[in-house]
Amino acid sequence: MTRRGPIVLMCVLVILLGAVADAAVITLAGGRVHTLVLGRDQPVCGGFINDPVRDMGHRPEGTRIEYPTAPPSSGPHYPIPADPQTWFYAASTAPPVERLVHNLEHGYTLVWYDDTIKSRQLDDLRSLAGRLGADPGKVIVAAWDTGHGSFPSGQHVALAHWSAHQGHRQYCRRASTAAINTFVNRYPRTDAPEPSGQ
């Protein structure tokens, strides 16, 4: 192996580490190795967003409801909420957004994820849903329906909660158990228009 061989191998390993851990990238310039640390000062999630509470009325099953935000944090919804014993939905099994908004009214936090969330992140979300849903933390994790709009660029997970006087949202670049726990603690299930609902 030439002298450059170990350096190139080290670069490849660190670049792979950086891609996985969002931590560091190494480049070669003029035969020297340079390290650039990324991600440490970049939070996984953005700030908390407060929304005015929208119409709380029921709409007939099957009616398409347009929401002003993606995802909604309150608003009109179908008369029957999603099953309170199902805490994780893949894209193929997710109920309509309009049904899950009813769960928001009952104190649930909804963790929506887009189609870029796969493998380990998806497994983490599934595990988190089982843990917090059974707590009962009133948490549902569901695949987002892009027919209702898109998350901001670069954001792949969105959290939503409907409190008694405001709706709340937060966007994340990737799934983060710590961020979801913080959001759930900040906006508890008891602070909802109908917290005793299933």
TIKOL-129481 format. One record per atom (N, C-alpha, C): residue in one letter; x negated, y, z negated. Coordinates in steps of 0.02 Angstrom, whole numbers, plus 50000, padded with zeros to 5 digits. Atoms other than C-alpha are relative to their C-alpha. Example, Ala and Ser with C-alpha at 12.3 -4.5 7.8 and 13.67 -1.06 7.14 Angstrom:
// residues 2
A499554994150000;A493854977549610;A499555006050000;S500424994150003;S493164994749643;S500395005549963;
***
This chain:
// residues 198
M499574994150000;M500005000050000;M499555006250000;T500404993949997;T499305017150046;T500155004249938;R499904995650058;R499145030949919;R500685003550002;R499354996849993;R500705039049989;R500584995349983;G499485004950012;G501685022849968;G500345000549932;P499694999550065;P501945023949779;P500405006549990;I499654993550007;I502445042349793;I500674999750036;V499385000649962;V503745038649927;V500494995649963;L499575004550037;L504415024049826;L500295003549939;M499764996450058;M504525035049671;M500535005150020;C499514995149977;C505455048349771;C500674996750014;V499385003549984;V506715035749835;V500374998049935;L499695002150063;L507025029049658;L500315005949963;V499744994350036;V507255046349583;V500585003150037;I499434997449962;I508385052149724;I500614995749987;L499445004450016;L509465036849694;L500255001349930;L499804998450068;L509465040649508;L500395006649999;G499654993649998;G509965058549546;G500694999450029;A499345000949970;A511395052849656;A500494996849952;V499565003550048;V512065041549519;V500125004249938;A499944996550064;A511705052049365;A500095007550007;D499944992849990;D511815069349443;D499475003649961;A500504997450046;A510165072449356;A499415003250034;A500624997249973;A508645075049466;A499894997850072;V500205001649932;V507985075449643;V499275001750007;I500724998649988;I506165074249697;I499895000750074;T500174999049930;T505515080949860;T499245000650007;L500714999249986;L503795081049941;L499915006250042;A500154994149960;A503095097250004;A499245001049998;G500724999149996;G501305098750064;G499624994949959;G500345005250036;G500845082249983;G500095000249924;R499894999450072;R501425087849810;R500714997749983;V499355002250024;V502855080949709;V500325005649959;H499634994850036;H504165093249648;H500644997049972;T499395002550033;T505575089549527;T500495005749990;L499474995150010;L507215098949523;L500554996649960;V499485002950042;V508425095249383;V500675003150018;L499334997749982;L510255096349431;L500514997549949;G499425002650037;G511905094449341;G500025001849927;R499984998950073;R511385098449162;R500405006249983;D499654993850015;D512075116049171;D500655000650040;Q499394999949961;Q513515111549286;Q500514995549966;P499515004150034;P515035105849188;P500374995550049;V499625004749958;V515985090849255;V500685003050017;C499334997249990;C517625100149235;C499995007649995;G499924992750004;G518165118149260;G500385001949938;G499654997450059;G519095128949136;G500734997749998;F499305001650009;F520855126549069;F500425005350035;I499564995549963;I522225134149177;I500704999649968;N499324999650028;N523885139949102;N500485002350054;D499494998449950;D525445140449211;D500655001949965;P499334998950027;P527165147849179;P500424993750008;V499555005849996;V528475134549144;V500505001150056;R499544999749943;R529505130849299;R500684997349979;D499335002850008;D531315125549316;D499954993049971;M500025006550033;M531655110649203;M500554995350024;G499425003849980;G533165104149297;G499854993550035;H500055006449964;H533475086849368;H500225001050073;R499825000049929;R533575083949555;R500194992850019;P499805006849981;P534405069149642;P499404995850021;E500525004949982;E533305053749661;E499875000250076;G500175000049929;G532385054249828;G499915007050029;T500094993149976;T532425073249845;T499265001949997;R500694997750001;R530745080349895;R499975006949967;I500064993750037;I530245094149775;I499335003150016;E500624996349986;E528965107249823;E499775003449935;Y500284997050060;Y527835112349679;Y499485005350021;P500474994749981;P526785128349679;P499274998449986;T500705001950014;T525225119649612;T499914992550013;A500175007049990;A524345103249647;A499464998149950;P499355002950015;P524625094849530;P500455004949963;P499564995750040;P526165102449449;P499884998849925;S500055000750072;S526125105749262;S500685000949966;S499314999850023;S528015107749245;S500435000450063;G499574999049942;G529525109249357;G500574995150004;P499435004549990;P531095100849420;P499744992950014;H500235006949995;H531025081849426;H500604995350007;Y499485005149996;Y531995065749449;Y500284998649931;P499685001150065;P533225060749312;P499674994649956;I500295005650038;I532285044849261;I499245000450004;P500744999849999;P530435045549209;P499714993350019;A500365006349985;A529135032449254;A499984995749938;D500025005050054;D529005016749148;D499505002049946;P500464997850052;P528255021748979;P499494994649980;Q500485005450016;Q527355004848967;Q499484999050055;T500495000549946;T526375007349129;T499575006349997;W500444994250011;W524865018549102;W499515001250057;F500464999149944;F523885016049263;F500354998250065;Y499705001249935;Y524455017349443;Y499475000950055;A500414999549939;A523455013549600;A500425003650053;A499644996549946;A523915022349762;A500604996050024;S499465004349974;S524995007349813;S500584999349952;T499465001050050;T526015007349652;T500245006549967;A499834993750035;A526115025649600;A500725002250015;P499334997349990;P527875032449573;P499965006850034;P500024993349971;P528365048549661;P499785005249948;V500224994550044;V527595064349589;V500615002749961;E499404997350031;E529375070249554;E500234995949938;R499825004250057;R529645055549435;R499505001149942;L500524999150052;L527995058049343;L500045006949967;V499904993450032;V528395076449314;V500494999449942;H499545001250057;H529825070149204;H499614997449940;N500425002350056;N528505061049100;N499635005849968;L500324994150028;L527595077649081;L500475003449950;E499514996750044;E529185084949004;E500054996449933;H499955003950061;H529145070948875;H499344999849960;G500614999450039;G527385075348816;G499404996250028;Y500565003749970;Y526305064748931;Y499475004850028;T500534996949960;T524625070348998;T499924995650061;L500115003749938;L524435065249179;L499295001250024;V500674999849972;V522705061249245;V500064997650072;W499945001749929;W522775061749434;W499304999250029;Y500655000949966;Y521345055349542;Y500124999350075;D499935000649927;D521035056449729;D499654993850026;D500265006249971;D520435043149849;D499244999450002;T500735000650005;T518595047049820;T499804996449935;I500155003350064;I518705039449645;I500064992550010;K500025007249987;K518175021349663;K499554996549949;S500465004350038;S517245007049578;S499995001649926;R500084999250073;R516565011249406;R500445005649973;Q499574994550024;Q517485027949391;Q500734997749995;L499315002450001;L519125019349434;L500104995149942;D499975004750057;D518765005449308;D500035003949934;D500004995950061;D518395018749176;D500685003249989;L499344997050006;L520045027449212;L500534994949980;R499535005350018;R520995011049203;R499934998149926;S500125001650070;S520195006949036;S500255005649954;L499784994350039;L520525024448970;L500765000249996;A499274999949999;A522355023349022;A500284994849952;G499775005150047;G522565007148926;G499895001949928;R500174998150068;R521725014148772;R500445005849976;L499624994150021;L522595031148766;L500754999050009;G499295001249990;G524255025048835;G500294995949944;A499765004450053;A524415011648702;A499925003249931;D500194996950063;D523805023448565;D500585001649953;P499794997749934;P525165030148597;P499815007350010;G500214993149985;G524305045448667;G500415003150055;K499594997649944;K525585046948806;K499565002650056;V500434998449944;V524305046748946;V500164995250057;I499915004049939;I524645040749123;I499475002150050;V500494998849947;V523295039249256;V500314997650065;A499675001749937;A523935039449434;A499635002850060;A500284997549937;A523315041149612;A500425005950023;W499674993949977;W523725058349682;W500274999150070;D499685000149934;D524915059749830;D499835006650035;T500224993949966;T524095072249948;T500565003250041;G499414996949969;G525805075150027;G500265005949959;H499804994550045;H526045086949879;H499445005149993;G500554995150002;G524455096849915;G499344996949982;S500685002450013;S522595095349886;S499725003549939;F500384996950054;F521475098549737;F499515005050030;P500524995549974;P520215112749753;P499404996250027;S500585003349969;S518685108649856;S499504997749947;G500505002850045;G517455097349766;G500284997149935;Q499675002550061;Q518715092549630;Q500384993650018;H499725006549983;H519285074449625;H500454996949947;V499565002250055;V520195072349459;V500355006349974;A499624994350027;A521565083749393;A500414997849941;L499625001450061;L522345084149220;L500575004949996;A499424995650007;A524075091049185;A500394998249937;H499585000950059;H525145093549030;H500515005649998;W499454995250005;W526815102349000;W500125001349926;S499864998050069;S526855111348832;S500675003649997;A499344997050009;A528395119448759;A500075006750037;H499954993349971;H527975136748829;H499565001250060;Q500454999349943;Q526655133848963;Q499844993250030;G500305005949970;G525995121249086;G499255000849997;H500734999750004;H524145116749081;H499704995450051;R500375004149951;R522925110349212;R499255000849988;Q500734999749998;Q521085106449227;Q499764995450056;Y500285003949944;Y520065100249376;Y499294997749983;C500665002950013;C518525089049369;C499694997450065;R500365002649942;R517195084149495;R500024992450002;R499975007350004;R517285066149435;R500364998149935;A499675002450061;A518105055549302;A499545001049940;S500394998950060;S517525060349128;S500434998349939;T499625002050060;T518165051248974;T499995005549947;A500074994750051;A517505065148861;A500475005950017;A499574994349980;A518415078748961;A500734998349991;I499305002050007;I520045068948962;I500194999949927;N499865000050072;N519945066048774;N500085007149973;T499964993050022;T519635084648748;T500665003150020;F499374997249974;F521135089248856;F500594997449960;V499455003250037;V522285076848767;V500045002849929;N500004997250067;N521755083448597;N500215007449999;R499834992949996;R521955101548652;R500755001050012;Y499294999649983;Y523705098448721;Y500354993549978;P499735006350025;P524495085048610;P500714998450025;R499345002349976;R526045074948655;R500575003249961;T499474997050040;T527015083348515;T500205006950023;D499864993249976;D526915100348601;D500284999550071;A499685001049936;A528145096948741;A500745002049994;P499284998250004;P529925102148787;P500424994449968;E499625005750027;E530565084648744;E499524994549976;P500535004750021;P529195075748645;P500254993249977;S499745006550022;S530335061748583;S500224995650057;G499815003949942;G530755056148759;G499474994750016;Q500465005549984;Q529985039948822;Q499615001550063;
***
